[in-house]
Amino acid sequence: MFFQIRKFQNYLQKCLFYLLISNILFSNIFLLVNGTIINSTNFNEFEGEQQAAKAQFLASTGTAILAGFGIISVLALMFGFVYIIVKLFGSRR
């Protein structure tokens, strides 16, 4: 039973780690590509306002996604610490 729980915990930690890394990479690449498109186009004033609103929306969305994955990572870390503490002090008789 302990081996299965430990195996699941290792799997969960790896999944969260790769999810966080891929999210950071893809969001940075996505915002960078959109930022260069916004900066390199010739547009009139109305299109400029639309592009600025789009860039602000993408930046806030990327920040919210990163914050969400950060919270998930912190919760997983706390779960790991609680699990270790319970296993250490729960095994004493």
C-alpha positions as CSV (number, residue, x, y, z in Angstrom):
1,M,0.0,0.0,0.0
2,F,2.8,2.4,0.9
3,F,4.6,1.7,-2.4
4,Q,1.4,2.5,-4.4
5,I,0.9,5.8,-2.5
6,R,4.5,6.7,-3.0
7,K,4.4,5.8,-6.7
8,F,1.2,7.9,-7.2
9,Q,2.9,10.8,-5.3
10,N,6.0,10.7,-7.6
11,Y,3.7,10.5,-10.6
12,L,1.7,13.5,-9.5
13,Q,4.8,15.6,-8.7
14,K,6.3,14.8,-12.2
15,C,3.0,15.7,-13.9
16,L,2.7,19.0,-12.0
17,F,6.3,19.9,-12.7
18,Y,6.1,19.2,-16.5
19,L,2.7,21.0,-16.6
20,L,4.2,24.1,-14.9
21,I,7.3,24.1,-17.1
22,S,5.3,23.6,-20.3
23,N,2.8,26.3,-19.3
24,I,5.6,28.8,-18.6
25,L,7.3,28.0,-22.0
26,F,4.2,28.1,-24.1
27,S,2.7,31.2,-22.5
28,N,6.0,33.1,-22.9
29,I,6.3,32.0,-26.5
30,F,2.7,32.8,-27.2
31,L,2.9,36.3,-25.7
32,L,6.3,36.9,-27.4
33,V,4.9,36.0,-30.8
34,N,1.8,38.2,-30.3
35,G,3.9,41.0,-29.0
36,T,6.1,41.1,-32.0
37,I,3.1,41.0,-34.3
38,I,1.6,43.9,-32.4
39,N,4.8,45.9,-32.5
40,S,5.6,45.3,-36.2
41,T,2.3,46.1,-37.9
42,N,1.2,49.5,-39.3
43,F,-2.3,50.2,-38.1
44,N,-4.5,53.2,-37.6
45,E,-5.6,54.6,-34.3
46,F,-8.7,52.3,-33.9
47,E,-6.8,49.2,-34.8
48,G,-4.1,50.3,-32.3
49,E,-6.6,50.4,-29.5
50,Q,-7.9,47.0,-30.4
51,Q,-4.4,45.6,-30.5
52,A,-3.5,47.2,-27.1
53,A,-6.7,45.7,-25.6
54,K,-5.8,42.3,-27.1
55,A,-2.2,42.5,-25.7
56,Q,-3.5,43.5,-22.2
57,F,-6.0,40.6,-22.3
58,L,-3.3,38.1,-23.3
59,A,-0.9,39.4,-20.6
60,S,-3.6,39.2,-17.9
61,T,-4.7,35.8,-19.0
62,G,-1.1,34.5,-19.0
63,T,-0.6,35.9,-15.6
64,A,-3.8,34.3,-14.3
65,I,-2.8,30.9,-15.8
66,L,0.7,31.1,-14.2
67,A,-0.8,32.1,-10.9
68,G,-3.2,29.2,-11.1
69,F,-0.5,26.7,-11.7
70,G,1.6,28.3,-9.0
71,I,-1.2,27.7,-6.5
72,I,-1.6,24.1,-7.7
73,S,2.2,23.6,-7.2
74,V,2.1,25.1,-3.7
75,L,-0.8,22.9,-2.8
76,A,1.0,19.8,-4.1
77,L,4.1,20.8,-2.1
78,M,2.0,21.3,1.0
79,F,0.4,17.9,0.4
80,G,3.8,16.3,0.1
81,F,5.0,17.9,3.4
82,V,1.9,16.8,5.3
83,Y,2.2,13.4,3.9
84,I,5.8,13.1,5.0
85,I,5.1,14.5,8.4
86,V,2.2,12.0,8.9
87,K,4.3,9.1,7.8
88,L,7.2,10.1,10.0
89,F,5.2,10.7,13.2
90,G,2.4,8.2,12.4
91,S,4.8,5.2,12.4
92,R,5.9,5.7,16.0
93,R,4.2,3.5,18.6
